[in-house]
Amino acid sequence: MYLANLNFTMKSYYLLKLTLYGVSFSTVLLNVVERVYAFVFNKPIFVHVYFRKKKLSKQKKEFLETSITFYQNLDDKHKAYFEHRVAKFIREYQFISRNSFEFTPEKKVLIAASYIKLTFGMRKYLTQTFDKIIVYPEVYYSLITEQYHKGEYNPALKIIIFSWEDFLIGNIITNDNINLGIHEFSHALTFHGSKSKDVSARIFYRKYKEILDYVSNEGRLKQIQESNYFREYAMTNKIEFVAVIMEHFFESPIELQQQFPKLYAKIEKMLNYRSILNQQWSQ
């Protein structure tokens, strides 16, 4: 009896060990296949897979449905994905108010939606490159830079900072190609792309470097400057230039595609938009 139990235990042990080896091998194989797939097609094999989708409270959901145009333009399936990601974002990050600014559920949804629409084509959409979102009621003085700011991203302190007045204007006026939320979150994603080994981050950063190579050409850079299409701030440095392109991509995608089709195509692949939405969309 003892030997029979021992044999059964040994068989179970080896079966479990074989299963674990099989799972490990399958995981490695899937990672290799996906890396090749992502390199060729510039997108992950899959994006939206959730065991249990999270829901927003009634108040937050109503605001999402009535005030977020990006969400309104999605089909029902993608709306559920978007809601889940907004709920996860709000739970993941710490919201901190400064100078008597008061958070409401609607304000948190608006901030979260700004980030989620930027990362909606990515499988791993949450990042550890920031963990706090600080909001001032208006333009604020930064003790770090000793300058007044509308917003900033500080990777060392893992913070995103917004002037609410300017963040809100960026969401209300949707045709001026100035969107503070998209701009600062783009900086955080660029830093994320340089650090993470996730497939979406790799694609993002690879296309980011392609954009830098594109504007490093003196002829193309001169064409961009002479077009006066992007605001002067875009020429501050290459990092700011990419963030400004992102603003154009969300606020006037058709015009960006007409003016600079190659830059538009790189951003589209960078964010994996065509394959995920597969529909006409606008901010």
C-alpha positions in Angstrom: 0.0 0.0 0.0 2.8 2.3 0.9 4.7 1.5 -2.3 1.5 2.1 -4.4 0.9 5.5 -2.7 4.6 6.3 -3.3 4.4 5.4 -7.0 1.2 7.4 -7.3 2.9 10.4 -5.7 6.0 10.1 -7.9 3.8 9.8 -11.0 1.9 12.9 -9.9 5.1 14.8 -9.3 6.6 14.0 -12.7 3.3 14.8 -14.4 3.2 18.1 -12.7 6.8 18.8 -13.6 6.2 17.9 -17.2 3.1 20.2 -17.3 5.2 23.1 -15.9 7.9 22.5 -18.4 5.2 22.4 -21.1 3.7 25.7 -19.9 7.1 27.3 -19.6 8.1 26.2 -23.1 4.8 27.4 -24.6 5.3 30.8 -22.9 8.8 31.2 -24.3 7.6 30.1 -27.8 4.6 32.5 -27.7 7.0 35.4 -26.7 9.3 34.6 -29.6 6.4 34.3 -32.0 4.9 37.6 -30.8 8.2 39.4 -31.1 8.6 38.3 -34.7 4.9 39.2 -35.4 5.3 42.6 -33.8 8.5 43.3 -35.7 6.8 42.4 -39.0 3.3 43.9 -38.4 4.1 46.6 -35.8 1.3 45.4 -33.4 0.9 42.7 -30.7 -1.0 39.5 -31.5 -3.8 40.5 -29.2 -4.6 43.6 -27.1 -7.9 43.3 -25.1 -8.1 40.2 -23.0 -9.7 40.5 -19.5 -10.9 37.8 -17.2 -13.2 40.2 -15.5 -13.9 43.7 -16.8 -14.2 46.4 -14.1 -17.1 48.8 -14.0 -17.3 52.5 -13.1 -19.8 53.9 -10.6 -23.1 55.3 -12.1 -21.9 58.9 -11.8 -18.6 58.2 -13.5 -20.2 56.1 -16.2 -22.7 58.8 -17.0 -19.9 61.3 -17.4 -18.0 58.9 -19.6 -21.1 58.4 -21.8 -22.0 62.1 -22.1 -18.7 63.9 -22.2 -16.0 61.7 -23.7 -16.3 61.9 -27.5 -13.6 59.3 -28.1 -15.6 56.8 -26.0 -18.9 57.7 -27.7 -17.4 56.8 -31.1 -16.5 53.2 -30.1 -18.7 50.2 -30.6 -20.2 48.5 -27.6 -17.4 45.9 -27.2 -14.7 48.6 -27.2 -16.7 50.8 -24.9 -16.6 48.0 -22.3 -12.8 47.7 -22.7 -12.4 51.5 -22.4 -14.5 51.6 -19.3 -12.5 48.8 -17.7 -9.2 50.6 -18.4 -10.5 53.9 -17.1 -11.6 52.2 -13.8 -8.2 50.5 -13.5 -6.3 53.7 -14.1 -8.2 55.5 -11.4 -7.5 52.8 -8.9 -3.8 52.5 -10.0 -2.6 56.0 -9.6 -2.7 58.5 -6.7 -4.5 61.8 -7.4 -3.1 64.7 -5.4 -4.6 68.2 -5.3 -2.7 71.5 -4.8 -3.6 75.1 -4.0 -7.2 74.3 -3.0 -8.0 72.3 -6.2 -10.8 69.8 -5.6 -11.1 66.5 -7.3 -14.5 65.2 -8.3 -15.3 61.8 -9.9 -15.8 63.5 -13.2 -12.4 65.2 -13.1 -10.7 61.9 -12.4 -12.5 60.2 -15.4 -11.5 63.1 -17.7 -7.8 62.7 -16.7 -8.0 58.9 -17.0 -9.8 59.0 -20.4 -7.0 61.2 -21.7 -4.4 58.6 -20.9 -6.6 55.6 -22.0 -7.3 56.9 -25.4 -3.6 57.4 -25.9 -2.8 53.8 -24.9 -6.0 52.1 -26.2 -4.0 50.1 -28.8 -1.5 48.8 -26.3 -1.9 45.5 -24.4 0.1 46.6 -21.4 -1.4 50.1 -21.0 -0.5 50.9 -17.3 3.0 52.1 -16.6 5.2 52.4 -13.6 7.0 55.5 -15.0 4.6 57.6 -12.9 2.5 56.8 -9.9 1.1 60.2 -8.9 -0.9 62.8 -10.7 -0.7 66.3 -9.2 -3.2 68.9 -10.2 -3.2 72.7 -9.6 -6.2 74.9 -10.4 -4.1 77.0 -12.8 -0.6 77.7 -13.9 1.8 77.0 -11.1 5.4 77.8 -10.0 7.7 74.8 -10.0 10.3 74.7 -7.3 12.2 72.1 -9.4 12.6 74.2 -12.5 12.0 77.6 -10.9 9.6 78.5 -13.7 5.9 78.7 -14.2 4.3 75.7 -15.9 1.0 74.5 -17.3 2.1 70.9 -16.9 5.2 68.7 -16.7 6.4 65.1 -16.4 9.1 64.2 -13.9 10.4 60.7 -14.4 12.7 60.8 -11.3 9.9 61.7 -9.0 7.3 59.6 -11.0 4.8 62.5 -11.2 2.6 64.0 -13.8 1.5 67.6 -13.0 -1.3 69.5 -14.7 -2.8 73.0 -14.4 -6.5 72.0 -14.4 -7.4 75.2 -16.3 -5.1 74.3 -19.2 -5.9 70.6 -19.0 -9.6 71.4 -19.3 -9.2 73.9 -22.2 -7.2 71.2 -24.0 -10.3 69.0 -23.8 -12.9 71.6 -24.6 -11.2 73.2 -27.6 -10.6 70.2 -29.8 -9.3 71.8 -33.0 -6.3 73.9 -31.9 -3.9 71.0 -31.7 -3.1 71.8 -28.0 -3.9 69.1 -25.5 -2.0 69.2 -22.3 -3.1 65.7 -21.2 -2.0 64.0 -24.4 1.2 66.0 -24.3 2.4 65.1 -20.8 1.2 61.5 -21.0 3.1 61.1 -24.3 6.3 62.0 -22.4 5.6 59.4 -19.8 5.0 56.7 -22.5 8.2 57.7 -24.3 10.1 57.1 -21.1 8.2 53.8 -20.5 9.1 52.7 -24.0 12.8 53.2 -23.4 12.6 51.0 -20.2 10.0 48.3 -20.7 10.4 45.1 -22.6 6.6 44.8 -23.2 5.8 44.3 -26.9 3.6 47.5 -27.1 6.4 49.5 -25.5 8.9 48.2 -27.9 6.8 49.1 -30.9 6.1 52.6 -29.4 9.8 53.3 -28.9 10.9 51.8 -32.2 8.6 54.2 -34.0 9.6 57.0 -31.8 13.2 56.5 -32.8 12.1 56.3 -36.5 10.5 59.7 -36.1 13.7 61.1 -34.6 15.6 59.8 -37.5 13.1 61.3 -39.9 13.4 64.8 -38.5 17.2 64.5 -38.2 17.3 64.9 -42.0 18.1 68.5 -42.7 15.8 68.7 -45.7 12.8 67.2 -43.9 13.4 69.4 -40.9 13.5 72.5 -43.1 10.3 71.4 -44.7 8.6 71.0 -41.3 9.9 74.4 -40.1 8.9 76.2 -43.3 5.4 74.7 -43.2 4.6 76.6 -40.0 2.2 73.7 -39.3 3.4 72.7 -35.9 3.5 75.4 -33.2 6.9 76.9 -32.3 7.2 75.0 -29.1 7.5 71.8 -31.1 11.0 72.8 -32.1 12.2 73.0 -28.5 13.7 69.6 -28.8 12.9 66.2 -30.4 11.0 64.9 -27.4 8.7 67.9 -27.4 8.3 67.5 -31.2 6.9 64.0 -30.8 4.5 65.1 -28.1 3.2 67.9 -30.2 2.7 65.4 -33.1 0.6 63.3 -30.8 -1.7 66.3 -30.1 -2.2 66.8 -33.8 -2.9 63.1 -34.2 -5.8 63.2 -31.8 -7.2 66.7 -32.6 -6.8 66.9 -36.4 -5.8 63.5 -37.7 -7.0 64.0 -41.3 -5.1 67.3 -41.6 -2.0 65.7 -40.1 -2.2 62.8 -42.6 -2.6 65.3 -45.5 0.3 67.5 -44.4 2.8 64.9 -43.2 1.6 61.4 -44.2 4.8 59.6 -43.1 4.7 61.1 -39.7 1.0 60.3 -39.4 1.7 56.6 -40.4 4.4 56.3 -37.8 2.2 57.6 -35.0 -0.6 55.3 -36.1 1.6 52.3 -35.9 3.2 53.6 -32.7 -0.2 53.6 -31.0 -1.7 50.6 -32.9 -4.8 52.5 -33.9 -5.9 51.1 -37.3 -6.0 47.5 -36.2 -7.7 48.1 -32.9 -10.5 50.5 -33.7 -11.0 49.6 -37.4 -13.4 52.4 -37.7 -13.5 56.1 -38.4 -12.8 58.0 -35.2 -12.2 61.5 -34.0 -11.7 63.4 -30.8 
